[in-house]
């Protein structure tokens, strides 16, 4: 069996899924294959699909390999390999096999789900479990590695090198067993008569990174100068903390695992008050708990960064799936008028820049900054070209001792006042959530309230965010307007439309609040149609944009709740259908 015409058109991209119950090693298999692809010059990414259980449950590695940079996961998969079918009914509908695709099933693991048996694909039986048992120390997931390597054309020696590097601590016997399993998988797949080989990678002399969005956030925060972190583990943000814990220790900083989200944000407020740039990471439920303390940081003008890796809500929702539905609480969740900054990375690679920029903004403005990442980029493993180094002239405006009375909250031209460090002679002041005078003394006067609120608003609104407010790409009078993680899908939709002779351009917002009204209006010049794309049930982004600027265009929107992420094909189809009307 060779590629069908539809699959052949996708020679620049090959997608596969490895599925199994929790602990079967499906995600490990996908990670090995992705890393081997990167060492062979290809691009790609891996998303994982897991259930809400702490242990067990379902698990799947969703992998896309590409000859060029890949920004989002494919909607359909050329290959699906099942270690077992336990709990597969919970997620199999979210990984459809492409027409002409191949499903590899172990007959001893039961019958494939009806959705696959009734689909336009070929099901091939392979005794994955028996093959693994025939090899001393063999594991079924390593058989799957060999199967996929053969079918996609990944160099087997490179795959084995990756496996050896991961099993080095387990000894030569473990490595030999894995190699034997891979060889057995290769031999089995050679008998299928199927080929889904990826095209030759584009030549590049750039250093390639394999990184997750959460790791990139941690690295970016440290490049920005963060020295302290406190957080309570929560899916899907925990990997930010796992990265920061050893990394901060290596530079003399520290991470504290707090007892809950309230403690963690108050810890970073205290650390920042003491002069250390500080950060926490959480998800929607944790962000809700932090709101009162975020208001404290705004009122006391203490710089902090909160990374919110969004997941499907409300409440606990679907903790392991992605959504963009924390926008409203991030922008409007503070009680009272508490100006602050909300920004969102546009890709895994952009997580590094955005996190570094967020620290710069927080330290410069002495303000809380919320960074809205999400599960789809936070936990995605992506092969990217090494991002360029960026330098911000970050410097917190600090108090210089003088004979004059220290006014911590002095009204200045830019709204930012010098901040003393505890223990500085003459630098004493009161920092709390009460309305206060310029000196910091609590006050209940209308004058103090207005003066300080004007000051805090002015420093945010007058700050020059420059060209970092968003990304503008392409040409034409049709615009795809989106934000955050859906930027990648929009980019690929524009490429797909361009191949069909349809011009469209992308506008993606990185700066969410304060809203970049003037920059966006300039970017929209010449537009006739605007498609607003977002991953929320109620259209939070669409309604937010409409509340900030007039959109005198033909407007349409594509929005949906999680967990199924909006893909490039949906965006492109929406544009095609719209233009044909």
SULJO-V593365 format. One record per residue. N is the residue number from 1. SS is DSSP state (~ for helix, > for strand, _ for the rest). PHI is phi in radians with two decimals (NA if undefined). D_FIRST is the distance of its C-alpha to the first C-alpha in Angstrom with 1 decimal. Layout:
N|SS|PHI|D_FIRST, N|SS|PHI|D_FIRST
This chain:
1|_|NA|0.0, 2|_|-1.87|3.8, 3|_|-1.04|6.9, 4|_|-1.26|8.6, 5|~|-0.93|12.0, 6|~|-1.16|13.8, 7|~|-1.21|12.0, 8|~|-1.09|12.4, 9|_|-1.10|16.1, 10|_|-1.70|16.4, 11|_|-1.04|15.7, 12|_|-1.38|19.3, 13|>|-2.44|18.6, 14|>|-2.27|16.2, 15|>|-2.11|17.4, 16|>|-2.52|17.0, 17|>|-2.26|19.3, 18|>|-2.01|20.6, 19|>|-2.09|22.7, 20|>|3.08|25.3, 21|>|-1.32|29.0, 22|_|-0.99|31.7, 23|_|1.66|32.2, 24|_|-1.38|28.8, 25|_|1.61|28.1, 26|~|-1.09|25.3, 27|~|-1.22|27.2, 28|~|-1.07|28.1, 29|~|-1.06|24.5, 30|~|-1.08|23.8, 31|~|-1.11|27.0, 32|~|-1.09|26.1, 33|~|-1.16|22.8, 34|~|-1.14|24.6, 35|~|-1.11|27.5, 36|~|-1.12|25.3, 37|~|-1.11|23.7, 38|~|-1.12|27.2, 39|~|-1.18|28.4, 40|_|-1.62|25.6, 41|_|1.79|26.9, 42|_|-1.48|24.7, 43|>|-1.77|26.1, 44|>|2.90|25.1, 45|>|-2.68|26.5, 46|>|-2.27|26.4, 47|>|-1.94|27.9, 48|>|-1.91|28.6, 49|>|-2.08|28.9, 50|>|-2.33|31.5, 51|_|-1.44|33.9, 52|_|-1.39|37.7, 53|_|-1.21|38.5, 54|_|-1.23|40.2, 55|_|-2.33|38.5, 56|_|1.32|35.4, 57|_|1.36|33.6, 58|>|-1.61|30.1, 59|>|-2.70|28.5, 60|>|-2.65|25.4, 61|>|-1.80|24.5, 62|>|-1.84|23.0, 63|>|-2.22|22.0, 64|>|-2.12|21.3, 65|>|-1.89|20.9, 66|>|-2.57|21.9, 67|_|-1.41|23.1, 68|_|-2.42|26.3, 69|_|-0.91|28.6, 70|_|-1.94|27.1, 71|_|-1.84|29.7, 72|_|-2.74|28.1, 73|_|-1.36|25.2, 74|_|-1.19|22.2, 75|_|-1.44|22.4, 76|_|-2.22|18.7, 77|>|-2.13|16.4, 78|>|-1.34|12.8, 79|>|-2.33|13.0, 80|>|-2.27|15.6, 81|>|-1.97|16.7, 82|>|-1.94|19.6, 83|_|-1.20|22.3, 84|_|-2.73|24.0, 85|_|-1.92|24.4, 86|_|-1.12|28.2, 87|_|1.10|29.5, 88|~|-1.10|26.1, 89|~|-1.09|27.4, 90|~|-1.29|29.7, 91|_|-2.38|27.2, 92|~|-1.09|23.7, 93|~|-1.18|24.7, 94|~|-1.61|25.2, 95|_|-2.35|21.7, 96|_|-1.13|19.4, 97|>|-1.52|15.7, 98|>|-1.16|14.5, 99|>|-0.94|12.8, 100|>|1.50|9.1, 101|>|-1.35|10.0, 102|>|-2.16|9.5, 103|>|-1.97|12.7, 104|>|-1.89|13.6, 105|>|-2.23|16.7, 106|_|-1.46|19.3, 107|~|-1.04|20.4, 108|~|-1.33|23.9, 109|~|-1.65|24.1, 110|_|1.76|24.1, 111|_|-1.44|22.1, 112|_|-1.05|20.2, 113|_|-1.00|22.4, 114|~|-1.03|22.4, 115|~|-1.03|21.4, 116|~|-1.48|17.9, 117|~|-1.09|17.7, 118|_|-1.65|18.8, 119|_|-1.50|16.7, 120|_|-1.57|13.8, 121|>|-2.52|11.2, 122|>|-1.86|9.2, 123|>|-1.79|11.7, 124|>|-2.03|11.2, 125|>|-1.49|14.5, 126|_|-2.51|15.9, 127|_|-1.33|19.6, 128|~|-1.01|20.5, 129|~|-1.12|24.2, 130|~|-1.14|24.5, 131|~|-1.06|23.0, 132|~|-1.16|25.5, 133|~|-1.18|28.4, 134|_|-1.29|27.8, 135|_|-2.01|28.8, 136|_|-1.06|32.4, 137|_|1.39|32.5, 138|_|-1.27|28.8, 139|_|-2.27|27.6, 140|~|-1.02|24.4, 141|~|-1.16|24.1, 142|~|-1.30|23.9, 143|~|-1.08|20.9, 144|~|-1.09|19.3, 145|~|-1.04|20.3, 146|~|-1.13|18.6, 147|~|-1.02|15.3, 148|~|-1.22|15.4, 149|~|-1.02|16.9, 150|~|-1.14|14.1, 151|~|-1.23|11.4, 152|~|-1.69|13.8, 153|_|1.49|15.3, 154|_|-1.20|18.7, 155|_|-1.08|21.0, 156|~|-1.14|21.5, 157|~|-1.12|25.1, 158|~|-1.18|25.9, 159|~|-1.01|24.4, 160|~|-1.16|26.7, 161|~|-1.09|29.6, 162|~|-1.11|29.3, 163|~|-1.06|29.2, 164|~|-1.06|32.2, 165|~|-1.13|34.2, 166|~|-1.43|33.8, 167|~|-1.82|34.7, 168|~|-0.96|37.5, 169|~|-1.27|40.2, 170|~|-1.55|38.6, 171|_|1.74|39.0, 172|~|-1.15|37.2, 173|~|-1.13|36.0, 174|~|-1.13|34.1, 175|~|-1.17|32.4, 176|~|-1.11|31.6, 177|~|-1.12|30.1, 178|~|-1.14|27.9, 179|~|-1.05|26.7, 180|~|-1.13|25.9, 181|~|-1.13|24.0, 182|~|-1.06|21.9, 183|~|-1.08|21.2, 184|~|-1.15|20.2, 185|~|-1.15|17.8, 186|~|-1.07|16.3, 187|~|-1.12|16.1, 188|~|-1.13|14.5, 189|~|-1.18|11.7, 190|~|-1.09|11.2, 191|_|-1.51|10.2, 192|_|-1.35|7.4, 193|_|1.28|5.0, 194|_|-1.90|4.7, 195|_|-2.38|7.4, 196|_|-2.26|10.0, 197|_|-1.17|12.8, 198|_|-1.40|16.1, 199|_|-1.16|18.2, 200|_|-1.10|21.4, 201|_|-1.20|24.1, 202|_|-1.15|27.2, 203|_|-1.15|30.0, 204|_|-2.74|32.8, 205|_|-1.83|35.8, 206|_|-1.44|36.4, 207|_|-1.23|36.6, 208|>|-1.77|33.8, 209|>|-1.92|34.7, 210|>|-1.97|32.7, 211|>|-2.58|35.0, 212|>|-1.74|35.3, 213|~|-1.08|37.5, 214|~|-1.15|40.0, 215|~|-1.15|40.3, 216|~|-1.12|40.8, 217|~|-1.08|43.5, 218|~|-1.08|45.3, 219|~|-1.11|45.3, 220|~|-1.09|46.4, 221|~|-1.09|49.2, 222|~|-1.20|50.5, 223|~|-1.10|50.4, 224|~|-1.32|52.5, 225|_|2.00|55.1, 226|_|-1.09|54.4, 227|_|-2.15|56.3, 228|>|-2.50|56.2, 229|>|-2.41|53.7, 230|>|-2.44|54.3, 231|>|-2.86|51.8, 232|_|-1.95|50.8, 233|_|-1.01|47.1, 234|_|-2.74|45.0, 235|_|-1.30|41.3, 236|_|-1.87|39.8, 237|_|-1.80|42.5, 238|~|-1.04|43.2, 239|~|-1.12|41.2, 240|~|-1.06|43.7, 241|~|-1.23|46.4, 242|~|-1.08|44.4, 243|~|-1.28|44.1, 244|~|-1.24|47.7, 245|~|-0.95|49.4, 246|~|-1.30|49.1, 247|~|-1.16|49.0, 248|~|-1.16|52.3, 249|~|-1.05|53.9, 250|~|-1.22|53.1, 251|_|-1.98|55.2, 252|_|1.52|58.0, 253|_|-1.59|56.8, 254|>|-2.73|56.0, 255|>|-2.16|53.8, 256|>|-2.01|55.3, 257|>|-1.47|53.4, 258|_|-1.41|55.6, 259|_|-1.36|56.3, 260|_|-2.92|54.9, 261|~|-1.21|54.1, 262|~|-1.10|57.8, 263|~|-1.13|58.9, 264|~|-1.11|56.2, 265|~|-1.25|57.1, 266|~|-1.20|60.8, 267|~|-1.11|60.2, 268|~|-1.28|58.6, 269|~|-1.11|61.4, 270|~|-1.12|63.9, 271|~|-1.16|62.2, 272|~|-1.19|62.0, 273|~|-0.98|65.6, 274|_|-1.46|66.4, 275|_|1.82|64.8, 276|_|-1.84|61.3, 277|_|-0.97|58.3, 278|>|-2.38|56.4, 279|>|-2.57|53.2, 280|>|-2.39|51.6, 281|>|-2.33|48.1, 282|>|-2.72|47.3, 283|_|-2.31|45.4, 284|~|-0.82|46.7, 285|~|-1.03|48.9, 286|~|-1.21|50.4, 287|~|-1.07|51.1, 288|~|-1.02|53.0, 289|~|-1.20|55.2, 290|~|-1.51|55.9, 291|~|-1.03|57.3, 292|~|-1.09|61.0, 293|~|-1.26|60.9, 294|~|-1.08|58.9, 295|~|-1.11|61.9, 296|~|-1.06|64.2, 297|~|-1.10|62.4, 298|~|-1.18|62.8, 299|~|-1.22|66.5, 300|~|-1.47|67.4, 301|_|0.98|65.3, 302|_|-1.88|63.5, 303|_|-1.27|60.2, 304|>|-2.54|57.2, 305|>|-2.15|53.4, 306|>|-2.05|51.3, 307|>|-1.59|47.6, 308|>|-1.93|46.1, 309|>|-1.58|42.4, 310|>|-1.19|41.9, 311|_|-2.38|40.0, 312|>|-1.27|39.7, 313|_|-2.07|43.2, 314|_|-1.46|45.8, 315|_|0.94|47.5, 316|_|-1.23|45.0, 317|_|0.94|42.3, 318|>|-2.01|38.8, 319|_|-1.12|39.7, 320|_|-1.80|36.2, 321|_|-2.12|35.0, 322|_|-1.77|35.9, 323|_|-2.83|38.3, 324|_|-2.04|40.9, 325|_|-1.70|43.6, 326|_|-1.63|46.3, 327|~|-1.03|47.3, 328|~|-1.05|50.3, 329|~|-1.21|51.8, 330|~|-1.14|51.3, 331|~|-1.46|53.2, 332|~|-1.99|55.6, 333|_|-1.26|55.9, 334|_|-1.19|59.0, 335|_|-1.42|62.2, 336|_|1.29|64.8, 337|_|-1.59|64.2, 338|_|-2.28|62.5, 339|_|-0.99|60.9, 340|_|-2.72|58.0, 341|>|-2.07|54.8, 342|>|-2.23|51.2, 343|>|-2.33|48.3, 344|_|-2.51|44.5, 345|_|-1.20|41.9, 346|_|-1.69|39.3, 347|_|-2.95|36.5, 348|~|-1.08|36.1, 349|~|-1.07|37.5, 350|~|-1.27|40.3, 351|~|-1.01|41.3, 352|~|-1.13|43.0, 353|~|-1.09|45.0, 354|~|-1.13|45.9, 355|~|-1.15|47.1, 356|~|-1.11|49.2, 357|~|-1.10|50.6, 358|~|-1.10|51.4, 359|~|-1.16|53.7, 360|~|-1.03|55.3, 361|~|-1.12|56.0, 362|~|-1.05|57.3, 363|~|-1.19|59.6, 364|~|-1.22|60.9, 365|~|-1.63|61.6, 366|_|0.90|62.5, 367|_|-2.54|60.3, 368|>|-1.26|57.5, 369|>|-2.19|54.0, 370|>|-1.84|51.1, 371|>|-1.89|47.6, 372|>|-1.71|44.9, 373|>|-1.60|41.6, 374|>|-2.74|39.1, 375|~|-1.04|36.5, 376|~|-1.16|33.5, 377|~|-1.90|34.9, 378|~|-1.12|37.2, 379|_|-1.79|34.7, 380|_|-1.31|31.7, 381|>|-1.62|30.9, 382|>|-2.31|30.3, 383|>|-1.53|30.0, 384|>|-2.31|32.7, 385|>|-1.22|34.9, 386|_|-0.97|38.2, 387|_|-1.10|40.4, 388|_|-1.17|43.6, 389|_|-1.25|46.8, 390|_|-2.14|49.0, 391|_|-2.13|52.7, 392|_|-1.89|54.9, 393|_|-1.45|58.6, 394|_|-1.36|58.7, 395|_|-2.70|62.2, 396|_|-1.22|63.8, 397|_|-1.24|67.2, 398|>|-1.97|69.6, 399|_|-1.35|73.2, 400|_|-1.90|75.7, 401|_|-0.90|79.0, 402|_|-2.65|82.0, 403|_|-1.34|85.4, 404|_|-1.39|84.2, 405|_|-1.13|83.1, 406|_|-1.31|79.4, 407|_|-1.92|77.7, 408|_|-1.02|74.2, 409|_|-1.93|73.2, 410|_|-1.07|75.2, 411|_|-1.37|74.3, 412|_|-1.98|73.0, 413|_|-1.08|71.8, 414|_|-1.71|68.1, 415|_|1.45|68.6, 416|_|-1.83|67.7, 417|_|-1.87|70.5, 418|_|-1.07|71.0, 419|>|-2.00|69.8, 420|_|-1.51|71.8, 421|_|-1.80|70.6, 422|_|-0.86|72.4, 423|_|1.80|75.4, 424|_|-1.20|76.1, 425|_|-1.09|79.9, 426|_|1.40|80.7, 427|_|-1.76|77.1, 428|_|-1.23|77.6, 429|_|-2.82|76.3, 430|_|-1.65|75.1, 431|_|-2.11|71.3, 432|_|-2.68|70.4, 433|_|-1.64|69.2, 434|_|-1.39|72.6, 435|_|-1.04|73.6, 436|>|-2.47|75.6, 437|_|-1.47|77.8, 438|_|-1.04|77.0, 439|_|-1.35|78.3, 440|_|1.87|76.1, 441|_|-1.26|78.9, 442|>|-0.95|77.8, 443|_|-2.57|79.2, 444|_|-2.00|79.2, 445|_|-1.47|80.5, 446|~|-1.11|78.8, 447|~|-1.08|79.4, 448|~|-1.13|77.4, 449|~|-1.07|74.5, 450|~|-1.16|74.2, 451|~|-1.05|74.7, 452|~|-1.30|72.0, 453|~|-1.20|69.5, 454|~|-1.06|70.0, 455|~|-1.06|69.6, 456|~|-1.17|66.3, 457|~|-1.20|64.9, 458|~|-1.10|66.1, 459|~|-1.16|64.5, 460|~|-1.35|61.1, 461|~|-1.25|61.4, 462|_|-1.59|63.0, 463|_|-1.21|60.4, 464|_|-1.57|58.5, 465|_|-1.40|54.8, 466|~|1.09|54.1, 467|~|-1.40|50.7, 468|~|-1.35|48.9, 469|~|-1.09|49.2, 470|>|-3.10|45.7, 471|>|-2.15|43.0, 472|>|-2.19|43.0, 473|>|-2.47|40.1, 474|>|1.51|39.0, 475|_|-2.58|41.1, 476|_|2.10|41.7, 477|_|-1.63|43.7, 478|>|-1.84|41.0, 479|>|-2.06|41.2, 480|>|-1.76|39.0, 481|>|-1.84|41.6, 482|>|-2.57|40.4, 483|>|-2.69|41.4, 484|~|0.99|40.3, 485|~|-1.19|36.8, 486|~|-1.38|35.3, 487|~|-1.04|36.1, 488|~|-1.08|32.7, 489|~|-1.11|30.9, 490|~|-1.15|33.5, 491|~|-1.03|32.9, 492|~|-1.23|29.2, 493|~|-1.12|30.0, 494|~|-1.14|32.4, 495|~|-1.08|29.9, 496|~|-1.11|27.5, 497|~|-1.15|30.4, 498|~|-1.09|31.5, 499|~|-1.12|28.2, 500|_|-1.62|29.0, 501|_|1.43|32.5, 502|_|-1.91|34.2, 503|_|-1.55|36.8, 504|_|-2.66|37.5, 505|>|-2.25|39.2, 506|>|-1.91|39.2, 507|>|-2.23|42.3, 508|>|-2.15|41.8, 509|>|-1.53|44.8, 510|_|-1.69|45.4, 511|>|-1.60|49.1, 512|>|-1.65|49.4, 513|>|-2.54|53.1, 514|_|-1.15|55.5, 515|_|-1.18|53.6, 516|_|-1.42|53.2, 517|~|-1.03|54.5, 518|~|-1.13|55.8, 519|~|-1.10|52.8, 520|~|-1.19|50.4, 521|~|-1.08|52.6, 522|~|-1.15|52.6, 523|~|-1.16|48.8, 524|_|-1.45|48.5, 525|_|-1.03|50.7, 526|_|1.55|49.1, 527|_|-1.36|46.8, 528|_|-1.99|46.6, 529|>|-2.17|43.9, 530|>|-2.29|43.2, 531|>|-1.79|40.4, 532|>|-1.64|41.3, 533|>|-2.07|38.4, 534|>|-2.79|39.0, 535|_|-1.85|37.8, 536|_|-2.58|40.8, 537|_|-1.21|41.5, 538|_|-1.63|44.9, 539|_|1.29|44.2, 540|~|-1.04|46.5, 541|~|-1.14|45.7, 542|~|-0.98|46.1, 543|~|-1.16|49.4, 544|~|-1.16|50.6, 545|~|-1.06|50.0, 546|~|-1.08|51.8, 547|~|-1.35|54.7, 548|~|-1.80|55.1, 549|_|-2.45|54.8, 550|_|-1.34|54.8, 551|_|-2.12|51.5, 552|_|-1.41|52.7, 553|_|-2.25|49.3, 554|>|-1.33|46.9, 555|>|-1.89|45.4, 556|>|-2.40|42.3, 557|>|-2.51|40.8, 558|>|-2.20|37.5, 559|>|-2.43|38.3, 560|_|-2.74|37.0, 561|_|-1.21|37.9, 562|_|-1.30|35.7, 563|_|-1.65|33.5, 564|_|-1.37|30.7, 565|_|-1.33|31.1, 566|_|-1.14|31.2, 567|_|-1.89|28.3, 568|~|-1.02|28.2, 569|~|-1.11|26.3, 570|~|-1.15|29.2, 571|~|-1.13|31.8, 572|~|-1.10|30.4, 573|~|-1.11|30.0, 574|~|-1.07|33.6, 575|~|-1.19|34.8, 576|~|-1.04|33.1, 577|~|-1.09|34.4, 578|~|-1.16|37.8, 579|~|-1.21|38.1, 580|~|-1.44|37.2, 581|_|-1.30|40.0
